[in-house]
Amino acid sequence: MQSKLDEKLRRLENRHLKRQLRAVKRKNGEILIGQKKLINLASNDYLGLANDRRLIEASKIALEKWGVGSGASRLLAGNFPIHEELEEKISEFKQTEASLVFSSGYAANLGVLTALATPRDYIYLDELVHASLRDGARLSGANIRYFRHLDVNHLEKQLSENPSRGERFVVTDGVFSMDGDIAPLSDIVRVCEKYDATLIVDDAHGTGVIGPEGKGTVSYFKLEDRVPIQIGTLSKALGVQGGFVTGSKKLIEFLIQRARSFIYSTGLSPTLAAAAIEALKIAQKEEWRRHSISNYRRKLTTELKQKGYKILGHHEAPMLAVVVGEAEKAVNLAKQLEEHGVYAPAIRPPTVPLGTSRIRLAPIAVHSTEQIETVVESFPNQDEN
């Protein structure tokens, strides 16, 4: 076995696809690796809340009151009042009837798809959905179909040509984090209603940053009453950890009975639940954070295009992708950026398709204008690269 693993690791290294863990410290838009301080463009902490003193204080209070861990699954002895308070706040935020908190966004995606879909059903996924949605679809045993990225006409063609005796589910990210684009939800909703398909939107990268008060992609398109299932995470713009599902009371009641990743997991730490409640308050009130992200993203897009780079991403998304092509080229560019004080690791297959390796840039609200200027200056002109 060891020799086979050695060979597999060598192959990954030869293709510039081998990854490594690096211990870091981070604060205020910067990251410390070893003794080197770098401007952090690799985080999903879009609003800059992960180190906010208000979240830390809320966690401390919960720590003294409830302890460190939940100690059991929530269906046994791990369901605390703070969990239910968080779920109420999420429902208010997303304008839905009820919510359910999971230990992670990945667990939420697996739980929803495996609970709702059966082998007689069909699941239609945008071809670039998050890996957790692909895994949930596979584990459900349902019939899986992929439609071309953001291509509503292709989705409709598949729905019209594949009648199902069971249910049909259409699954998409709200914001696609590796491309920085946004699903055309208005058109997708129209097609789902036409073919009686249930739409599931994973808004992990939209929650907190997209739409009024950061309420997410569904709110951005004003579709709150027409999207039955939204999934999200507390670990990105909200700066904490955990996942959630929100929708009707009946949906949540059913998931409590059947979502295995909820039933068989220890409940979210009460310290994290308390921090998430505080993060929701801040995200709604402090609009300047979203304005900062928008301004920084616009500057990066404009000036990197002027340097000759191919940039992907919707102007409302919190991230952008600098596509460079082959994995080796992306790795070399990431090293060059790090030498100039910028942390933005190469994104390579299987995270993105072959030949589309890239540098993903995610500005944080608490970055300074000077830091963003440094990031721009760290990219060589394309004719020098």
C-alpha positions as a Markdown table, in Angstrom:
| # | Residue | x | y | z |
|---|---|---|---|---|
| 1 | Met | 0.0 | 0.0 | 0.0 |
| 2 | Gln | 2.7 | 2.5 | 0.9 |
| 3 | Ser | 4.5 | 2.1 | -2.4 |
| 4 | Lys | 1.2 | 2.7 | -4.3 |
| 5 | Leu | 0.6 | 5.8 | -2.2 |
| 6 | Asp | 4.1 | 7.0 | -3.0 |
| 7 | Glu | 3.5 | 6.6 | -6.7 |
| 8 | Lys | 0.2 | 8.4 | -6.5 |
| 9 | Leu | 1.7 | 11.3 | -4.6 |
| 10 | Arg | 4.6 | 11.5 | -7.1 |
| 11 | Arg | 2.1 | 11.7 | -10.0 |
| 12 | Leu | 0.3 | 14.6 | -8.3 |
| 13 | Glu | 3.6 | 16.4 | -7.7 |
| 14 | Asn | 4.7 | 16.0 | -11.3 |
| 15 | Arg | 1.4 | 17.5 | -12.4 |
| 16 | His | 1.7 | 20.4 | -10.0 |
| 17 | Leu | -1.4 | 19.2 | -8.2 |
| 18 | Lys | 0.0 | 18.2 | -4.8 |
| 19 | Arg | -1.3 | 20.3 | -2.0 |
| 20 | Gln | 0.1 | 21.0 | 1.5 |
| 21 | Leu | -1.2 | 22.3 | 4.8 |
| 22 | Arg | 0.4 | 25.5 | 6.1 |
| 23 | Ala | -0.1 | 26.6 | 9.7 |
| 24 | Val | -1.2 | 30.3 | 9.7 |
| 25 | Lys | -2.3 | 33.1 | 12.0 |
| 26 | Arg | -4.6 | 35.8 | 10.6 |
| 27 | Lys | -6.1 | 39.1 | 11.6 |
| 28 | Asn | -7.3 | 42.3 | 9.9 |
| 29 | Gly | -6.9 | 41.1 | 6.4 |
| 30 | Glu | -3.4 | 39.8 | 6.9 |
| 31 | Ile | -2.0 | 36.3 | 7.4 |
| 32 | Leu | 1.2 | 35.1 | 9.1 |
| 33 | Ile | 3.0 | 32.1 | 7.6 |
| 34 | Gly | 6.1 | 31.3 | 9.6 |
| 35 | Gln | 7.6 | 34.7 | 10.2 |
| 36 | Lys | 6.3 | 36.3 | 7.0 |
| 37 | Lys | 3.3 | 38.6 | 7.1 |
| 38 | Leu | 1.2 | 38.6 | 3.9 |
| 39 | Ile | -1.9 | 40.4 | 2.6 |
| 40 | Asn | -4.6 | 37.7 | 2.7 |
| 41 | Leu | -6.6 | 37.3 | -0.5 |
| 42 | Ala | -7.4 | 33.6 | 0.1 |
| 43 | Ser | -10.0 | 33.8 | 2.8 |
| 44 | Asn | -13.8 | 33.5 | 2.7 |
| 45 | Asp | -14.0 | 35.9 | 5.7 |
| 46 | Tyr | -15.5 | 38.5 | 3.3 |
| 47 | Leu | -16.9 | 40.9 | 5.9 |
| 48 | Gly | -13.8 | 40.6 | 8.2 |
| 49 | Leu | -15.8 | 39.2 | 11.1 |
| 50 | Ala | -13.8 | 36.2 | 12.1 |
| 51 | Asn | -11.6 | 38.2 | 14.5 |
| 52 | Asp | -14.2 | 40.9 | 15.4 |
| 53 | Arg | -14.2 | 41.6 | 19.2 |
| 54 | Arg | -18.0 | 41.5 | 19.4 |
| 55 | Leu | -18.1 | 37.9 | 18.1 |
| 56 | Ile | -15.3 | 37.0 | 20.5 |
| 57 | Glu | -17.2 | 38.5 | 23.5 |
| 58 | Ala | -20.4 | 36.8 | 22.5 |
| 59 | Ser | -18.5 | 33.5 | 22.4 |
| 60 | Lys | -17.0 | 34.1 | 25.8 |
| 61 | Ile | -20.4 | 34.7 | 27.4 |
| 62 | Ala | -21.8 | 31.5 | 25.8 |
| 63 | Leu | -18.7 | 29.6 | 26.9 |
| 64 | Glu | -19.3 | 30.5 | 30.5 |
| 65 | Lys | -23.0 | 29.7 | 30.3 |
| 66 | Trp | -23.1 | 26.6 | 28.1 |
| 67 | Gly | -19.6 | 25.2 | 28.1 |
| 68 | Val | -17.4 | 24.3 | 25.1 |
| 69 | Gly | -19.2 | 21.6 | 23.2 |
| 70 | Ser | -22.8 | 20.4 | 22.8 |
| 71 | Gly | -21.9 | 16.9 | 24.1 |
| 72 | Ala | -24.4 | 15.0 | 22.0 |
| 73 | Ser | -26.5 | 15.1 | 18.8 |
| 74 | Arg | -29.3 | 17.6 | 19.0 |
| 75 | Leu | -31.9 | 14.9 | 19.1 |
| 76 | Leu | -30.4 | 13.5 | 22.3 |
| 77 | Ala | -28.9 | 16.0 | 24.8 |
| 78 | Gly | -27.2 | 18.5 | 22.5 |
| 79 | Asn | -30.0 | 20.9 | 21.6 |
| 80 | Phe | -29.5 | 24.1 | 23.5 |
| 81 | Pro | -31.7 | 27.2 | 23.6 |
| 82 | Ile | -28.9 | 29.1 | 21.8 |
| 83 | His | -29.3 | 26.8 | 18.8 |
| 84 | Glu | -33.0 | 27.5 | 18.6 |
| 85 | Glu | -32.4 | 31.3 | 19.0 |
| 86 | Leu | -29.9 | 31.1 | 16.1 |
| 87 | Glu | -32.4 | 29.3 | 13.9 |
| 88 | Glu | -35.0 | 31.9 | 14.6 |
| 89 | Lys | -32.5 | 34.7 | 13.7 |
| 90 | Ile | -31.6 | 32.9 | 10.4 |
| 91 | Ser | -35.3 | 32.6 | 9.5 |
| 92 | Glu | -35.8 | 36.3 | 10.2 |
| 93 | Phe | -32.8 | 37.1 | 8.1 |
| 94 | Lys | -33.8 | 35.0 | 5.2 |
| 95 | Gln | -37.5 | 35.7 | 5.5 |
| 96 | Thr | -38.5 | 32.1 | 5.8 |
| 97 | Glu | -40.7 | 30.1 | 8.2 |
| 98 | Ala | -38.0 | 27.9 | 9.8 |
| 99 | Ser | -34.4 | 26.9 | 9.8 |
| 100 | Leu | -32.1 | 24.1 | 10.9 |
| 101 | Val | -28.5 | 24.4 | 11.9 |
| 102 | Phe | -25.9 | 21.7 | 10.9 |
| 103 | Ser | -22.3 | 21.3 | 12.0 |
| 104 | Ser | -21.0 | 22.5 | 8.6 |
| 105 | Gly | -22.2 | 23.7 | 5.3 |
| 106 | Tyr | -21.0 | 20.4 | 3.8 |
| 107 | Ala | -23.2 | 18.5 | 6.2 |
| 108 | Ala | -26.2 | 20.7 | 5.4 |
| 109 | Asn | -25.8 | 20.0 | 1.7 |
| 110 | Leu | -25.5 | 16.2 | 2.2 |
| 111 | Gly | -28.3 | 16.2 | 4.7 |
| 112 | Val | -30.8 | 18.0 | 2.4 |
| 113 | Leu | -30.2 | 16.0 | -0.8 |
| 114 | Thr | -30.0 | 12.6 | 0.9 |
| 115 | Ala | -33.1 | 13.2 | 2.9 |
| 116 | Leu | -35.3 | 14.6 | 0.1 |
| 117 | Ala | -34.2 | 12.6 | -3.0 |
| 118 | Thr | -34.8 | 8.9 | -3.6 |
| 119 | Pro | -33.6 | 6.5 | -6.3 |
| 120 | Arg | -36.8 | 7.1 | -8.3 |
| 121 | Asp | -36.2 | 10.9 | -8.4 |
| 122 | Tyr | -34.0 | 13.1 | -10.6 |
| 123 | Ile | -31.5 | 15.7 | -9.6 |
| 124 | Tyr | -30.4 | 18.4 | -12.1 |
| 125 | Leu | -27.2 | 20.1 | -11.1 |
| 126 | Asp | -25.3 | 23.1 | -12.6 |
| 127 | Glu | -22.1 | 21.4 | -13.8 |
| 128 | Leu | -20.0 | 23.7 | -11.5 |
| 129 | Val | -21.8 | 23.2 | -8.2 |
| 130 | His | -19.9 | 22.7 | -5.0 |
| 131 | Ala | -18.4 | 19.2 | -4.4 |
| 132 | Ser | -20.7 | 18.7 | -1.4 |
| 133 | Leu | -23.8 | 19.0 | -3.6 |
| 134 | Arg | -22.3 | 16.5 | -6.0 |
| 135 | Asp | -21.6 | 14.1 | -3.1 |
| 136 | Gly | -25.1 | 14.6 | -1.7 |
| 137 | Ala | -26.7 | 13.8 | -5.1 |
| 138 | Arg | -24.6 | 10.7 | -5.5 |
| 139 | Leu | -25.4 | 9.5 | -1.9 |
| 140 | Ser | -29.1 | 10.0 | -2.4 |
| 141 | Gly | -29.2 | 7.3 | -5.1 |
| 142 | Ala | -31.2 | 9.6 | -7.4 |
| 143 | Asn | -30.8 | 9.9 | -11.1 |
| 144 | Ile | -28.3 | 12.7 | -11.8 |
| 145 | Arg | -28.2 | 15.0 | -14.7 |
| 146 | Tyr | -25.8 | 18.0 | -15.2 |
| 147 | Phe | -26.7 | 21.2 | -17.1 |
| 148 | Arg | -24.2 | 23.5 | -18.6 |
| 149 | His | -23.0 | 26.2 | -16.3 |
| 150 | Leu | -25.6 | 29.0 | -16.0 |
| 151 | Asp | -27.3 | 27.7 | -19.1 |
| 152 | Val | -31.1 | 27.8 | -18.4 |
| 153 | Asn | -32.0 | 26.7 | -21.9 |
| 154 | His | -30.0 | 23.5 | -21.4 |
| 155 | Leu | -31.7 | 22.9 | -18.1 |
| 156 | Glu | -35.1 | 23.3 | -19.6 |
| 157 | Lys | -34.2 | 21.0 | -22.5 |
| 158 | Gln | -33.2 | 18.3 | -20.0 |
| 159 | Leu | -36.3 | 18.8 | -17.9 |
| 160 | Ser | -38.5 | 18.5 | -21.0 |
| 161 | Glu | -36.8 | 15.4 | -22.3 |
| 162 | Asn | -36.6 | 13.5 | -19.0 |
| 163 | Pro | -40.0 | 13.0 | -17.5 |
| 164 | Ser | -39.8 | 11.5 | -14.0 |
| 165 | Arg | -42.3 | 9.4 | -12.1 |
| 166 | Gly | -40.7 | 10.7 | -9.0 |
| 167 | Glu | -39.8 | 14.2 | -7.9 |
| 168 | Arg | -37.4 | 16.5 | -9.7 |
| 169 | Phe | -34.9 | 18.7 | -7.9 |
| 170 | Val | -32.8 | 21.5 | -9.5 |
| 171 | Val | -29.7 | 22.4 | -7.6 |
| 172 | Thr | -27.4 | 25.4 | -8.0 |
| 173 | Asp | -25.0 | 27.6 | -6.1 |
| 174 | Gly | -26.2 | 31.1 | -5.6 |
| 175 | Val | -22.6 | 32.5 | -6.1 |
| 176 | Phe | -20.0 | 30.2 | -7.7 |
| 177 | Ser | -16.9 | 30.8 | -5.6 |
| 178 | Met | -14.3 | 29.7 | -8.1 |
| 179 | Asp | -15.6 | 31.8 | -11.0 |
| 180 | Gly | -17.2 | 34.7 | -9.1 |
| 181 | Asp | -20.4 | 34.5 | -11.1 |
| 182 | Ile | -24.1 | 34.4 | -9.9 |
| 183 | Ala | -26.8 | 32.0 | -10.9 |
| 184 | Pro | -29.6 | 33.5 | -13.1 |
| 185 | Leu | -32.2 | 32.6 | -10.4 |
| 186 | Ser | -35.1 | 34.4 | -12.0 |
| 187 | Asp | -34.8 | 32.3 | -15.1 |
| 188 | Ile | -34.1 | 29.1 | -13.2 |
| 189 | Val | -37.2 | 29.7 | -11.0 |
| 190 | Arg | -39.4 | 30.2 | -14.1 |
| 191 | Val | -38.2 | 26.9 | -15.6 |
| 192 | Cys | -38.6 | 25.0 | -12.3 |
| 193 | Glu | -42.2 | 26.3 | -11.9 |
| 194 | Lys | -43.0 | 25.3 | -15.5 |
| 195 | Tyr | -41.8 | 21.7 | -15.0 |
| 196 | Asp | -42.8 | 21.3 | -11.4 |
| 197 | Ala | -39.2 | 20.9 | -10.1 |
| 198 | Thr | -38.1 | 21.9 | -6.6 |
| 199 | Leu | -35.3 | 24.4 | -6.6 |
| 200 | Ile | -32.5 | 24.1 | -4.0 |
| 201 | Val | -30.0 | 27.1 | -3.8 |
| 202 | Asp | -26.8 | 26.8 | -1.9 |
| 203 | Asp | -26.1 | 30.4 | -1.0 |
| 204 | Ala | -22.9 | 29.8 | 1.0 |
| 205 | His | -21.0 | 32.6 | -0.8 |
| 206 | Gly | -23.9 | 34.9 | -1.1 |
| 207 | Thr | -25.1 | 35.0 | 2.5 |
| 208 | Gly | -23.9 | 38.2 | 4.1 |
| 209 | Val | -22.6 | 39.9 | 1.0 |
| 210 | Ile | -25.2 | 39.8 | -1.7 |
| 211 | Gly | -28.6 | 41.6 | -1.7 |
| 212 | Pro | -30.2 | 44.1 | 0.7 |
| 213 | Glu | -28.5 | 43.8 | 4.1 |
| 214 | Gly | -26.6 | 40.9 | 2.8 |
| 215 | Lys | -29.6 | 38.6 | 2.9 |
| 216 | Gly | -28.3 | 36.6 | -0.1 |
| 217 | Thr | -28.8 | 35.8 | -3.7 |
| 218 | Val | -32.4 | 34.8 | -3.4 |
| 219 | Ser | -33.2 | 38.2 | -1.9 |
| 220 | Tyr | -31.1 | 40.0 | -4.5 |
| 221 | Phe | -33.4 | 38.6 | -7.2 |
| 222 | Lys | -36.5 | 39.3 | -5.0 |
| 223 | Leu | -37.5 | 35.6 | -5.1 |
| 224 | Glu | -38.0 | 34.9 | -1.4 |
| 225 | Asp | -41.5 | 33.4 | -2.0 |
| 226 | Arg | -40.5 | 31.3 | -5.0 |
| 227 | Val | -37.4 | 29.5 | -3.8 |
| 228 | Pro | -38.5 | 26.7 | -1.4 |
| 229 | Ile | -35.1 | 25.6 | -0.1 |
| 230 | Gln | -32.0 | 27.7 | 0.7 |
| 231 | Ile | -28.8 | 26.3 | 2.1 |
| 232 | Gly | -26.1 | 28.4 | 3.6 |
| 233 | Thr | -23.1 | 28.5 | 5.9 |
| 234 | Leu | -22.0 | 30.5 | 8.9 |
| 235 | Ser | -18.3 | 30.0 | 8.1 |
| 236 | Lys | -17.8 | 32.5 | 5.2 |
| 237 | Ala | -19.0 | 36.1 | 5.3 |
| 238 | Leu | -20.3 | 35.5 | 8.9 |
| 239 | Gly | -16.9 | 34.5 | 10.1 |
| 240 | Val | -17.9 | 31.6 | 12.3 |
| 241 | Gln | -18.6 | 27.9 | 11.5 |
| 242 | Gly | -21.6 | 25.7 | 10.8 |
| 243 | Gly | -24.3 | 25.3 | 8.1 |
| 244 | Phe | -28.0 | 25.8 | 7.8 |
| 245 | Val | -31.1 | 25.0 | 5.8 |
| 246 | Thr | -34.0 | 27.4 | 5.7 |
| 247 | Gly | -37.5 | 27.1 | 4.2 |
| 248 | Ser | -41.0 | 25.9 | 5.3 |
| 249 | Lys | -41.7 | 24.5 | 8.8 |
| 250 | Lys | -42.7 | 21.2 | 7.1 |
| 251 | Leu | -39.3 | 21.0 | 5.3 |
| 252 | Ile | -37.4 | 21.5 | 8.6 |
| 253 | Glu | -39.6 | 19.1 | 10.5 |
| 254 | Phe | -38.9 | 16.4 | 7.8 |
| 255 | Leu | -35.1 | 17.1 | 7.8 |
| 256 | Ile | -35.0 | 16.6 | 11.6 |
| 257 | Gln | -36.5 | 13.1 | 10.9 |
| 258 | Arg | -34.4 | 12.1 | 7.9 |
| 259 | Ala | -31.2 | 14.2 | 7.4 |
| 260 | Arg | -28.5 | 11.7 | 8.6 |
| 261 | Ser | -25.7 | 14.3 | 8.7 |
| 262 | Phe | -27.9 | 16.2 | 11.3 |
| 263 | Ile | -29.2 | 13.2 | 13.2 |
| 264 | Tyr | -25.8 | 11.5 | 13.7 |
| 265 | Ser | -23.6 | 14.6 | 14.3 |
| 266 | Thr | -22.9 | 16.4 | 17.6 |
| 267 | Gly | -24.7 | 19.7 | 17.7 |
| 268 | Leu | -22.9 | 22.9 | 16.8 |
| 269 | Ser | -20.8 | 24.3 | 19.7 |
| 270 | Pro | -22.9 | 26.8 | 21.7 |
| 271 | Thr | -20.0 | 29.3 | 21.5 |
| 272 | Leu | -20.2 | 29.2 | 17.7 |
| 273 | Ala | -24.0 | 29.6 | 17.8 |
| 274 | Ala | -23.6 | 32.7 | 19.9 |
| 275 | Ala | -21.0 | 34.2 | 17.7 |
| 276 | Ala | -23.2 | 33.5 | 14.6 |
| 277 | Ile | -26.1 | 35.4 | 16.2 |
| 278 | Glu | -23.8 | 38.4 | 16.7 |
| 279 | Ala | -22.4 | 38.1 | 13.2 |
| 280 | Leu | -25.9 | 38.3 | 11.7 |
| 281 | Lys | -26.6 | 41.5 | 13.6 |
| 282 | Ile | -23.4 | 43.1 | 12.3 |
| 283 | Ala | -23.8 | 41.9 | 8.8 |
| 284 | Gln | -27.2 | 43.5 | 8.5 |
| 285 | Lys | -26.3 | 46.9 | 10.1 |
| 286 | Glu | -22.8 | 47.6 | 8.8 |
| 287 | Glu | -23.3 | 48.3 | 5.1 |
| 288 | Trp | -19.8 | 49.8 | 4.8 |
| 289 | Arg | -18.4 | 46.3 | 4.8 |
| 290 | Arg | -20.2 | 45.4 | 1.6 |
| 291 | His | -19.3 | 48.7 | 0.0 |
| 292 | Ser | -15.6 | 48.1 | 0.8 |
| 293 | Ile | -15.7 | 44.7 | -0.9 |
| 294 | Ser | -17.4 | 46.1 | -3.9 |
| 295 | Asn | -14.9 | 48.9 | -4.3 |
| 296 | Tyr | -11.9 | 46.7 | -3.9 |
| 297 | Arg | -13.3 | 44.1 | -6.3 |
| 298 | Arg | -13.9 | 46.8 | -8.9 |
| 299 | Lys | -10.4 | 48.1 | -8.6 |
| 300 | Leu | -8.8 | 44.7 | -8.8 |
| 301 | Thr | -10.9 | 43.8 | -11.9 |
| 302 | Thr | -10.2 | 47.0 | -13.7 |
| 303 | Glu | -6.5 | 47.2 | -13.1 |
| 304 | Leu | -5.7 | 43.5 | -13.6 |
| 305 | Lys | -7.5 | 43.6 | -16.9 |
| 306 | Gln | -5.3 | 46.6 | -17.9 |
| 307 | Lys | -2.3 | 44.4 | -17.1 |
| 308 | Gly | -3.6 | 41.8 | -19.6 |
| 309 | Tyr | -5.2 | 39.2 | -17.4 |
| 310 | Lys | -8.4 | 37.3 | -18.1 |
| 311 | Ile | -10.8 | 38.0 | -15.2 |
| 312 | Leu | -14.0 | 36.1 | -14.4 |
| 313 | Gly | -16.8 | 37.2 | -12.1 |
| 314 | His | -20.0 | 39.1 | -11.6 |
| 315 | His | -19.7 | 42.6 | -10.3 |
| 316 | Glu | -21.8 | 41.8 | -7.2 |
| 317 | Ala | -19.8 | 38.8 | -6.2 |
| 318 | Pro | -17.3 | 39.1 | -3.4 |
| 319 | Met | -14.5 | 37.4 | -5.3 |
| 320 | Leu | -12.9 | 37.3 | -8.8 |
| 321 | Ala | -10.9 | 34.7 | -10.7 |
| 322 | Val | -7.7 | 35.5 | -12.5 |
| 323 | Val | -7.5 | 32.6 | -15.1 |
| 324 | Val | -4.0 | 31.7 | -16.1 |
| 325 | Gly | -4.4 | 28.2 | -17.7 |
| 326 | Glu | -2.1 | 25.4 | -16.7 |
| 327 | Ala | -1.5 | 24.4 | -13.1 |
| 328 | Glu | 2.3 | 25.0 | -13.3 |
| 329 | Lys | 1.7 | 28.5 | -14.5 |
| 330 | Ala | -0.8 | 29.2 | -11.7 |
| 331 | Val | 1.6 | 27.8 | -9.0 |
| 332 | Asn | 4.5 | 29.9 | -10.3 |
| 333 | Leu | 2.3 | 33.1 | -10.2 |
| 334 | Ala | 1.1 | 32.3 | -6.7 |
| 335 | Lys | 4.8 | 32.0 | -5.6 |
| 336 | Gln | 5.6 | 35.3 | -7.2 |
| 337 | Leu | 2.7 | 37.0 | -5.5 |
| 338 | Glu | 3.9 | 35.6 | -2.1 |
| 339 | Glu | 7.4 | 36.9 | -2.7 |
| 340 | His | 5.8 | 40.3 | -3.0 |
| 341 | Gly | 3.7 | 40.0 | 0.2 |
| 342 | Val | 0.4 | 38.7 | -1.2 |
| 343 | Tyr | -1.2 | 35.4 | -0.2 |
| 344 | Ala | -3.4 | 34.0 | -3.0 |
| 345 | Pro | -2.7 | 30.3 | -3.6 |
| 346 | Ala | -3.2 | 28.7 | -7.0 |
| 347 | Ile | -6.5 | 27.0 | -7.6 |
| 348 | Arg | -6.0 | 23.9 | -9.6 |
| 349 | Pro | -7.9 | 20.7 | -10.7 |
| 350 | Pro | -10.0 | 19.0 | -9.5 |
| 351 | Thr | -11.3 | 22.2 | -7.9 |
| 352 | Val | -11.6 | 23.8 | -11.3 |
| 353 | Pro | -11.6 | 22.1 | -14.8 |
| 354 | Leu | -8.3 | 21.2 | -16.5 |
| 355 | Gly | -6.6 | 24.1 | -18.3 |
| 356 | Thr | -8.4 | 26.7 | -16.2 |
| 357 | Ser | -6.1 | 27.0 | -13.2 |
| 358 | Arg | -6.3 | 30.4 | -11.6 |
| 359 | Ile | -5.6 | 32.8 | -8.8 |
| 360 | Arg | -8.8 | 33.5 | -6.8 |
| 361 | Leu | -8.9 | 36.9 | -5.2 |
| 362 | Ala | -11.3 | 37.6 | -2.3 |
| 363 | Pro | -10.9 | 41.1 | -0.9 |
| 364 | Ile | -11.9 | 41.5 | 2.8 |
| 365 | Ala | -13.9 | 44.5 | 4.0 |
| 366 | Val | -11.2 | 45.4 | 6.5 |
| 367 | His | -8.4 | 45.6 | 3.9 |
| 368 | Ser | -7.0 | 49.1 | 3.3 |
| 369 | Thr | -6.8 | 50.8 | 0.0 |
| 370 | Glu | -3.0 | 50.6 | 0.3 |
| 371 | Gln | -3.2 | 46.8 | 0.7 |
| 372 | Ile | -5.3 | 46.4 | -2.4 |
| 373 | Glu | -2.9 | 48.6 | -4.4 |
| 374 | Thr | -0.1 | 46.4 | -3.3 |
| 375 | Val | -2.0 | 43.4 | -4.6 |
| 376 | Val | -2.4 | 45.0 | -8.0 |
| 377 | Glu | 1.3 | 46.0 | -8.1 |
| 378 | Ser | 2.3 | 42.4 | -7.2 |
| 379 | Phe | 0.9 | 41.0 | -10.5 |
| 380 | Pro | 3.4 | 41.3 | -13.3 |
| 381 | Asn | 2.2 | 42.6 | -16.6 |
| 382 | Gln | 1.2 | 39.6 | -18.8 |
| 383 | Asp | 4.0 | 40.3 | -21.3 |
| 384 | Glu | 6.5 | 39.9 | -18.4 |
| 385 | Asn | 4.9 | 36.7 | -17.0 |
